Amino acid sequence: MDIPLYFYIAYRDLDRLSPGSVVTTKKVIDKIDLDIDGEWNILDIGCGVGQATILLAEHFKNSEVEAIDLFVHYLNVLDEKISKNNLSDRVFTYQMDMRDLDFANEEFDIVYAEASIEIIGFGKGLKEWKRLLKPNGYLIVSDVSWIEKPSSESRKFWKNTYDEVDTIENKISQISDGGYEFIDYVIVPMEDWRSFHNKLEENLAKLNGDKSTRDFVRQLKKEINVYRQNSDDYSYVFYIMRRV
Ligand SMILES: C[S@@+](CC[C@H](N)C(=O)[O-])C[C@H]1O[C@@H](n2cnc3c(N)ncnc32)[C@H](O)[C@@H]1O
């Protein structure tokens, strides 16, 4: 499957497809209490252009990392990075739908999904991806969560965009109720959102075209503006947990 041209241009040359940074991803990876020299099996779900895929492979230097995404275009970008970083012998990409993952039960020590669980839904993702983990294996997902009591604008926007946005406390309860041991969380800081939005805006300025392009640009601009007006209300939050 390939992505529409306007989508391609909007995200062209971005080193990642969600608010975040190398610093934040490294902070999250540091929460994984596994030997960095160990031979672990790692899966990155909805890897996009794979900034985190590469960081995971560099951190766990004897491990194998499999990265999946629905869109070949992103996987091609990641394949170039894999070869540039001499990681072709232990980092592999697959075009796959996260709703139908073709991996065996208990195959992975770490399953990582940055800004992608919203596609399947937080509750469903926790439930369906558990089978992929070895006992005590780590699941790390980031999901939009309320940080402060949200304004009516934030609440309305997210109700229409992704209706599983919730408080950190409620997400942690869901994690525990889902048969995981909750380990820790990391909030994606405002500066990560700002720099992501600034780069995205530069690309959006180059886009013009038919109605579907205009609708797409309007929606992304709205997303950026709602964040700018309500930056204290919400963020992506990484949840680090283990299968029990
Ligand atoms: C917001 S991006 C996050 C990408 C990357 N993890 C990051 O943080 O930069 C969401 C990713 O999920 C991918 N995606 C969308 N639907 C998918 C599906 N059904 N199965 C697998 N990947 C999907 C998109 O192509 C995109 O790369």
The ligand as an ORCA input file, in Angstrom:
! r2SCAN-3c Opt
* xyz 0 1
  C       2.310      8.921     13.884
  S       3.196      7.779     12.942
  C       4.457      7.271     14.090
  C       5.664      6.744     13.388
  C       6.872      6.507     14.273
  N       6.617      5.526     15.302
  C       7.305      7.820     14.898
  O       7.004      8.053     16.065
  O       7.943      8.601     14.191
  C       2.156      6.351     12.848
  C       2.716      5.268     11.958
  O       1.805      4.166     11.911
  C       1.739      3.688     10.580
  N       0.459      2.980     10.382
  C      -0.764      3.502     10.134
  N      -1.685      2.519     10.078
  C      -1.022      1.356     10.286
  C      -1.417     -0.005     10.341
  N      -2.691     -0.351     10.205
  N      -0.461     -0.945     10.555
  C       0.838     -0.593     10.699
  N       1.281      0.691     10.670
  C       0.356      1.649     10.459
  C       1.874      4.934      9.734
  O       2.264      4.617      8.417
  C       2.920      5.702     10.521
  O       4.211      5.356     10.117
*
